[in-house]
Amino acid sequence: MAAPEYVPTSTSTAKHYSSPPQRHRETTPRPGETFGNEPHGAAFGSQGPDQGFVLTLTSVFDTKIALAEGEHRSDVDAGCIPVALKRASLFHRAPVVHDLRIAYTLFGYLDADAPDELVAWRRPVFAEVHHSFHYFERRAIADQVDAAVLTQTPDEVATRYRADWRDQLGLAD
């Protein structure tokens, strides 16, 4: 089909679009890829891959969480998830069920007979942290746990929790 007379047919007109230059993977990193240390400081959190998967993992503990009077599961999850993500990021991987197990163990939520002193300490710390405007309170919970504690195995954390939970949370005198 022939083009109407008002359509330019000359190929010497200026291009309106050109593709960007080809990127070579050997020399240019993927978009968003960083090398070296991740940024850190207040409000940065702990970066890691597929962190949203931890929300799926919380259902594993639906029947195992022991709440004291006045505590809410949404607050417990909101406070323990940053601890689990901090642990996962220390190993440069996505969260797994053991990350959450350690977080819940450290604060006595997997212990139906948690020490009264621990329950009294955690109740105001975890109160209402599920609200989105309590980000810094959730970060404070994650910062409460030292990285050396988070690199332990779940069995080591459980054993040391039973021996002295204060030491695990940096509250020892």
NORTARA-V33591 format. One record per backbone hydrogen bond with DSSP energy under -0.5 kcal/mol. CO is the residue of the C=O (numbers start at 1). NH is the residue of the N-H. E is the energy in kcal/mol with one decimal. If there is no record, write none. Layout:
[[CO | NH | E] [CO | NH | E]]
//
This chain:
[[4 | 7 | -1.5] [6 | 8 | -0.5] [10 | 13 | -0.5] [23 | 25 | -0.6] [24 | 27 | -1.2] [24 | 28 | -2.3] [30 | 33 | -2.2] [41 | 44 | -1.8] [41 | 45 | -0.5] [45 | 47 | -0.6] [48 | 51 | -0.5] [50 | 53 | -1.4] [51 | 54 | -1.5] [52 | 55 | -1.5] [53 | 56 | -0.9] [53 | 57 | -1.6] [54 | 58 | -1.1] [56 | 59 | -1.1] [57 | 60 | -1.6] [58 | 61 | -1.4] [59 | 62 | -1.4] [61 | 64 | -1.1] [61 | 65 | -1.6] [65 | 67 | -0.7] [68 | 71 | -2.0] [72 | 76 | -2.0] [73 | 77 | -2.8] [74 | 78 | -2.1] [75 | 79 | -1.9] [76 | 80 | -2.5] [77 | 81 | -2.5] [78 | 82 | -0.6] [79 | 83 | -0.5] [80 | 84 | -2.3] [81 | 85 | -2.7] [82 | 86 | -2.0] [83 | 87 | -2.1] [84 | 88 | -2.4] [85 | 89 | -2.4] [86 | 90 | -1.4] [87 | 91 | -1.0] [88 | 91 | -0.7] [88 | 93 | -1.8] [89 | 92 | -1.0] [96 | 99 | -1.2] [96 | 100 | -1.1] [97 | 101 | -2.3] [98 | 102 | -2.3] [99 | 103 | -1.9] [100 | 104 | -3.0] [101 | 105 | -2.2] [102 | 106 | -2.6] [103 | 107 | -1.2] [104 | 109 | -2.5] [104 | 110 | -0.6] [105 | 108 | -1.7] [108 | 111 | -0.9] [109 | 66 | -3.2] [110 | 112 | -0.6] [111 | 114 | -1.2] [115 | 119 | -2.3] [116 | 120 | -2.6] [117 | 121 | -1.8] [118 | 122 | -3.0] [119 | 123 | -2.0] [120 | 124 | -0.6] [121 | 125 | -0.8] [122 | 126 | -2.7] [123 | 127 | -0.9] [126 | 129 | -1.6] [128 | 131 | -1.4] [131 | 134 | -2.1] [132 | 135 | -0.6] [134 | 138 | -1.9] [135 | 139 | -2.4] [136 | 140 | -1.9] [137 | 141 | -1.7] [138 | 142 | -2.0] [139 | 143 | -2.6] [140 | 144 | -1.1] [141 | 145 | -0.6] [142 | 145 | -0.9] [144 | 146 | -0.6] [146 | 149 | -0.7] [146 | 150 | -1.5] [147 | 151 | -1.2] [149 | 152 | -1.4] [153 | 157 | -2.4] [154 | 158 | -2.3] [155 | 159 | -2.4] [156 | 160 | -2.6] [157 | 161 | -2.3] [158 | 162 | -2.0] [159 | 163 | -1.7] [160 | 164 | -2.9] [161 | 165 | -0.6] [164 | 167 | -0.6] [164 | 168 | -1.1] [165 | 169 | -1.3] [166 | 171 | -3.2] [166 | 172 | -0.8] [167 | 170 | -1.0]]
//
